[in-house]
Amino acid sequence: MTTIKDVAKLAEVSVATVSRVLNKNGYVHSETEKRVAYAIKQLNYKPNDVARSLFKGRSKMIALLVPDIMNPFFPELARAVEDMTKQHNFTFVLCNTDDDIDKEMAYLDALKQKSVDGIIIVSSTISADNISGMGTPIVALDRILSSSLSSVTVNNYVGAKEAVQHLKAIGCKRIAHISGPENVSNAKQRLKGYLEEVQDEEWFLPSYIEQGEYHFEDAKEATKKLLTTHRDIDGLFVANDLMGVGALKAAESLGIKVPEELSIIAFDGISLGETTSPALTTMAQPIYQAGAKAAEIIIEQIENQHSFVTNEEFSVKLVERQSTKFGRSSL
């Protein structure tokens, strides 16, 4: 294996000079720099990243923690983070946590040991106390973890209200909700938006709400329960698209026609919703832009070594497809 000493010997300079060229630290004469660059190329020398990180105090590595890599929302989000980190010459690390606090803490400990430069976290279980001693820039994505952390989210409350308003506008009289996990900030906001629109209606009952935990199977079973208990339900707002697909399958299994008998609208705007039959009406998030913004914020904090709290909130938009009455594609 080629070492820095081999480069120094071929370039006829000291090891310290090669180090200054590699790390762009200190003055090196232009002709000397050219000799070092030539030697590096000739020997195909690859600097030791661990050694460089110890020297510079940085690893050029950014990690993203996501709760469920099987949910297509998170790979779409991860792609944006990866693209942005690559543009700035950072190595991207993706960690799937299964929303397991022990797994999350194990990842955080390992990343700290590796001197990771920054961490972007999507989590339903991590609290401010869990990350208080990290000493590493952290940005919360998709949901808020703490008021002391920078975050990138969307207007979940407003988007949920608009989803229910759309169901009302197309004639739905009994509107139910498949909610996300009760401890997740975005699920709480979507539930709050739903309730704002329906809780004063004379037909509304608390049993019009079932939890789907942001999972396909849970949502499928929750929808079956709703539709068999309340046969008059003709509108359904589902808190994410993956659960929306579960709701479509539940309706199909019960012989309920979508959208003729039941209109379904979900939330996220993942590409999966375009492939279902009928295609899924949704409140679409700007997924790529949100992921890219989180990466921008973490890179700025790393590069400028500051910890200013920044909270970015994007808007969502209605994308009408075939799962709601009179739906049409607006893509």
C-alpha positions as CSV (number, residue, x, y, z in Angstrom):
1,M,0.0,0.0,0.0
2,T,1.3,3.4,-1.0
3,T,2.1,5.7,2.0
4,I,2.6,9.4,2.4
5,K,6.3,8.7,2.8
6,D,6.4,7.2,-0.7
7,V,4.7,10.3,-2.1
8,A,7.2,12.6,-0.3
9,K,10.2,10.5,-1.6
10,L,9.0,10.6,-5.3
11,A,8.3,14.4,-5.0
12,E,11.6,15.0,-3.2
13,V,9.9,16.9,-0.4
14,S,9.2,16.3,3.3
15,V,6.2,14.4,4.6
16,A,5.0,17.7,6.2
17,T,4.9,19.3,2.8
18,V,2.8,16.6,1.3
19,S,0.5,16.9,4.3
20,R,0.2,20.6,3.7
21,V,-0.8,20.0,0.1
22,L,-3.3,17.4,1.0
23,N,-5.0,19.4,3.7
24,K,-4.6,22.8,2.0
25,N,-3.0,24.0,5.2
26,G,-0.1,26.5,5.0
27,Y,2.0,27.8,2.2
28,V,3.5,25.6,-0.5
29,H,5.3,26.9,-3.5
30,S,3.3,26.3,-6.7
31,E,6.1,24.2,-8.4
32,T,6.4,22.1,-5.3
33,E,2.6,21.6,-5.2
34,K,2.7,20.4,-8.8
35,R,5.5,17.8,-8.0
36,V,3.4,16.5,-5.1
37,A,0.3,16.3,-7.2
38,Y,2.2,14.4,-9.9
39,A,3.6,12.0,-7.4
40,I,0.1,11.4,-5.9
41,K,-1.2,10.6,-9.4
42,Q,1.7,8.4,-10.4
43,L,1.5,6.4,-7.2
44,N,-2.3,6.4,-7.1
45,Y,-2.1,7.5,-3.5
46,K,-5.3,7.5,-1.5
47,P,-5.1,9.6,1.7
48,N,-6.1,7.8,4.9
49,D,-9.5,9.3,5.8
50,V,-9.2,8.4,9.5
51,A,-5.8,10.0,9.8
52,R,-7.0,13.1,8.0
53,S,-10.1,13.4,10.2
54,L,-7.8,13.2,13.3
55,F,-5.6,15.9,11.8
56,K,-8.5,18.2,10.8
57,G,-11.0,17.2,13.5
58,R,-13.5,16.4,10.8
59,S,-14.6,13.2,8.9
60,K,-16.4,14.8,5.9
61,M,-19.2,12.5,6.8
62,I,-22.9,13.3,7.3
63,A,-25.4,10.7,8.5
64,L,-29.2,10.4,8.0
65,L,-31.3,8.4,10.4
66,V,-34.7,7.3,9.1
67,P,-37.3,5.1,10.9
68,D,-38.5,2.9,8.1
69,I,-36.5,2.3,4.9
70,M,-39.4,0.2,3.6
71,N,-41.6,3.3,3.4
72,P,-40.9,4.8,-0.1
73,F,-41.1,8.3,1.5
74,F,-37.7,7.9,3.1
75,P,-35.7,6.7,0.2
76,E,-37.0,9.7,-1.8
77,L,-35.9,11.9,1.1
78,A,-32.6,10.2,1.4
79,R,-31.8,10.7,-2.3
80,A,-32.1,14.5,-1.8
81,V,-29.8,14.5,1.2
82,E,-27.3,12.3,-0.6
83,D,-27.2,14.5,-3.7
84,M,-26.6,17.6,-1.6
85,T,-23.9,16.1,0.6
86,K,-22.2,14.8,-2.5
87,Q,-22.1,18.2,-4.1
88,H,-20.2,19.4,-1.0
89,N,-17.8,16.5,-1.0
90,F,-19.2,14.8,2.1
91,T,-19.7,11.1,2.5
92,F,-23.3,10.1,3.1
93,V,-24.3,7.5,5.6
94,L,-27.9,6.1,5.8
95,C,-29.0,4.5,9.0
96,N,-32.4,2.6,9.2
97,T,-33.6,2.6,12.9
98,D,-37.0,0.9,12.8
99,D,-38.1,3.6,15.2
100,D,-36.3,1.6,17.9
101,I,-34.8,3.9,20.5
102,D,-32.1,1.3,21.4
103,K,-31.1,1.0,17.8
104,E,-31.1,4.8,17.4
105,M,-28.9,5.3,20.4
106,A,-26.5,2.6,19.2
107,Y,-26.2,4.4,15.8
108,L,-25.6,7.8,17.5
109,D,-22.9,6.3,19.7
110,A,-21.2,4.7,16.7
111,L,-21.4,7.9,14.6
112,K,-19.9,9.9,17.5
113,Q,-17.0,7.4,17.7
114,K,-16.5,7.9,13.9
115,S,-16.3,11.7,14.4
116,V,-19.2,12.2,12.0
117,D,-19.5,15.9,11.1
118,G,-23.3,16.2,11.2
119,I,-26.5,14.2,11.7
120,I,-29.9,14.6,10.2
121,I,-32.6,12.8,12.1
122,V,-36.1,11.6,11.3
123,S,-37.3,9.9,14.5
124,S,-40.5,9.3,16.5
125,T,-38.7,8.2,19.6
126,I,-35.6,10.4,20.1
127,S,-36.0,13.2,22.7
128,A,-33.9,16.3,23.4
129,D,-32.3,14.5,26.4
130,N,-31.1,11.6,24.2
131,I,-29.0,13.9,22.0
132,S,-28.0,16.7,24.5
133,G,-24.4,15.5,24.8
134,M,-23.6,14.7,21.2
135,G,-21.5,17.7,20.5
136,T,-22.3,17.3,16.8
137,P,-24.6,19.5,14.6
138,I,-28.0,17.9,14.3
139,V,-31.0,18.8,12.2
140,A,-34.5,17.3,12.6
141,L,-36.2,16.4,9.4
142,D,-39.9,15.8,8.7
143,R,-40.8,16.2,12.4
144,I,-39.7,18.4,15.2
145,L,-37.6,16.8,18.0
146,S,-36.8,19.9,20.1
147,S,-37.2,23.7,20.0
148,S,-33.4,23.9,20.4
149,L,-32.7,22.0,17.2
150,S,-33.0,23.3,13.6
151,S,-35.7,21.5,11.7
152,V,-37.2,21.2,8.2
153,T,-40.9,20.3,8.1
154,V,-44.1,21.0,6.1
155,N,-47.3,22.7,7.2
156,N,-49.0,19.5,8.4
157,Y,-51.9,21.2,10.2
158,V,-52.9,23.4,7.2
159,G,-52.4,20.5,4.8
160,A,-54.7,18.3,6.8
161,K,-57.4,21.0,6.9
162,E,-57.1,21.4,3.2
163,A,-57.4,17.6,2.6
164,V,-60.7,17.5,4.6
165,Q,-62.0,20.6,3.0
166,H,-61.4,18.9,-0.4
167,L,-63.4,15.9,0.7
168,K,-66.2,18.2,1.8
169,A,-66.1,20.1,-1.4
170,I,-66.7,17.0,-3.5
171,G,-69.7,16.1,-1.4
172,C,-68.5,13.8,1.4
173,K,-70.8,13.8,4.4
174,R,-69.1,11.4,6.8
175,I,-65.3,11.8,6.9
176,A,-63.0,9.5,8.9
177,H,-59.3,9.6,9.6
178,I,-56.5,7.0,9.7
179,S,-53.9,8.7,12.0
180,G,-50.2,8.2,12.4
181,P,-48.4,7.4,15.7
182,E,-49.7,9.5,18.6
183,N,-46.3,10.5,19.7
184,V,-45.1,11.9,16.4
185,S,-45.3,15.7,15.9
186,N,-46.4,15.6,12.2
187,A,-49.1,13.0,12.9
188,K,-50.4,15.1,15.8
189,Q,-50.6,18.1,13.5
190,R,-52.4,16.2,10.8
191,L,-54.9,14.9,13.4
192,K,-55.4,18.4,14.7
193,G,-56.1,19.7,11.2
194,Y,-58.7,16.9,10.7
195,L,-60.4,17.6,14.0
196,E,-60.5,21.3,13.3
197,E,-62.7,20.6,10.3
198,V,-65.0,17.9,11.6
199,Q,-65.3,18.0,15.4
200,D,-68.2,20.5,15.4
201,E,-70.1,18.5,12.8
202,E,-73.3,16.8,14.3
203,W,-72.3,13.5,12.7
204,F,-68.8,13.4,14.1
205,L,-67.9,10.6,16.6
206,P,-64.4,9.9,18.2
207,S,-64.7,6.4,16.7
208,Y,-64.3,7.9,13.3
209,I,-60.5,8.0,14.1
210,E,-58.3,4.9,13.9
211,Q,-54.6,4.6,14.3
212,G,-52.5,3.2,11.4
213,E,-49.0,3.8,12.9
214,Y,-47.8,5.0,9.4
215,H,-47.7,1.3,8.3
216,F,-49.4,-0.4,5.4
217,E,-50.9,-3.4,7.3
218,D,-51.9,-1.4,10.4
219,A,-53.8,1.0,8.1
220,K,-55.4,-1.7,6.2
221,E,-56.8,-3.3,9.3
222,A,-57.8,0.1,10.8
223,T,-59.7,1.0,7.6
224,K,-61.5,-2.4,7.6
225,K,-62.6,-1.7,11.2
226,L,-63.8,1.8,10.4
227,L,-65.7,0.8,7.3
228,T,-67.5,-2.1,8.9
229,T,-68.3,-0.2,12.1
230,H,-69.5,2.9,10.3
231,R,-71.0,2.0,7.0
232,D,-72.0,5.6,6.3
233,I,-68.4,6.8,5.9
234,D,-67.9,8.2,2.4
235,G,-64.7,10.2,2.9
236,L,-61.3,9.1,4.4
237,F,-58.3,11.3,5.2
238,V,-55.2,9.1,5.7
239,A,-52.2,10.5,7.4
240,N,-49.6,9.2,4.9
241,D,-49.5,7.7,1.4
242,L,-48.3,4.3,2.5
243,M,-51.3,4.0,4.8
244,G,-53.4,5.4,1.9
245,V,-52.5,2.4,-0.2
246,G,-53.5,0.1,2.8
247,A,-56.8,1.9,2.9
248,L,-57.4,1.3,-0.8
249,K,-56.7,-2.4,-0.3
250,A,-59.1,-2.5,2.6
251,A,-61.9,-0.9,0.6
252,E,-61.2,-3.4,-2.2
253,S,-61.4,-6.4,0.1
254,L,-64.8,-5.1,1.5
255,G,-66.2,-4.6,-2.0
256,I,-66.4,-0.8,-1.5
257,K,-65.9,1.1,-4.7
258,V,-63.3,3.9,-4.7
259,P,-64.2,6.7,-5.4
260,E,-67.8,6.0,-6.2
261,E,-68.7,5.0,-2.7
262,L,-65.6,6.1,-0.8
263,S,-63.2,9.0,-1.5
264,I,-59.7,8.6,-0.1
265,I,-57.1,11.3,0.2
266,A,-53.7,10.8,1.8
267,F,-50.5,12.8,2.6
268,D,-46.9,12.8,1.3
269,G,-46.9,12.7,-2.5
270,I,-44.6,9.7,-2.9
271,S,-44.4,8.1,-6.4
272,L,-46.1,4.9,-5.2
273,G,-49.4,6.8,-5.1
274,E,-49.3,7.2,-8.9
275,T,-49.1,3.4,-9.4
276,T,-52.1,2.3,-7.5
277,S,-55.5,1.6,-9.0
278,P,-57.2,3.9,-8.5
279,A,-54.3,6.4,-8.3
280,L,-54.1,8.1,-4.9
281,T,-55.2,11.7,-4.3
282,T,-52.7,13.2,-1.9
283,M,-51.4,16.4,-0.2
284,A,-48.0,16.3,-1.7
285,Q,-44.9,17.4,0.2
286,P,-41.9,18.9,-1.7
287,I,-39.9,15.8,-0.5
288,Y,-36.7,16.5,-2.5
289,Q,-36.6,20.2,-1.5
290,A,-37.1,19.4,2.1
291,G,-34.3,16.8,2.2
292,A,-32.0,19.1,0.3
293,K,-32.7,22.0,2.7
294,A,-31.9,19.8,5.7
295,A,-28.6,19.0,4.1
296,E,-27.9,22.6,3.3
297,I,-28.6,23.6,6.9
298,I,-26.3,20.9,8.4
299,I,-23.5,21.7,6.0
300,E,-23.7,25.4,6.8
301,Q,-23.5,24.6,10.5
302,I,-20.5,22.3,9.9
303,E,-18.7,24.8,7.7
304,N,-19.4,27.9,9.7
305,Q,-19.2,26.2,13.1
306,H,-22.4,27.8,14.4
307,S,-25.4,26.4,16.1
308,F,-28.1,29.0,15.2
309,V,-31.6,27.4,15.3
310,T,-33.3,27.5,11.9
311,N,-36.8,26.2,11.3
312,E,-37.9,25.8,7.7
313,E,-41.5,25.0,6.9
314,F,-42.6,24.1,3.3
315,S,-46.2,24.1,2.0
316,V,-48.0,21.1,0.6
317,K,-50.3,21.0,-2.4
318,L,-53.3,19.1,-3.4
319,V,-52.7,16.5,-6.2
320,E,-56.0,15.2,-7.4
321,R,-56.0,11.7,-8.8
322,Q,-58.6,9.0,-9.1
323,S,-59.2,8.0,-5.5
324,T,-61.5,11.0,-4.9
325,K,-64.8,11.7,-6.6
326,F,-64.4,13.8,-9.8
327,G,-60.6,13.3,-9.4
328,R,-58.3,14.2,-12.1
329,S,-54.5,14.1,-12.5
330,S,-52.9,17.5,-11.9
331,L,-49.4,16.3,-12.5
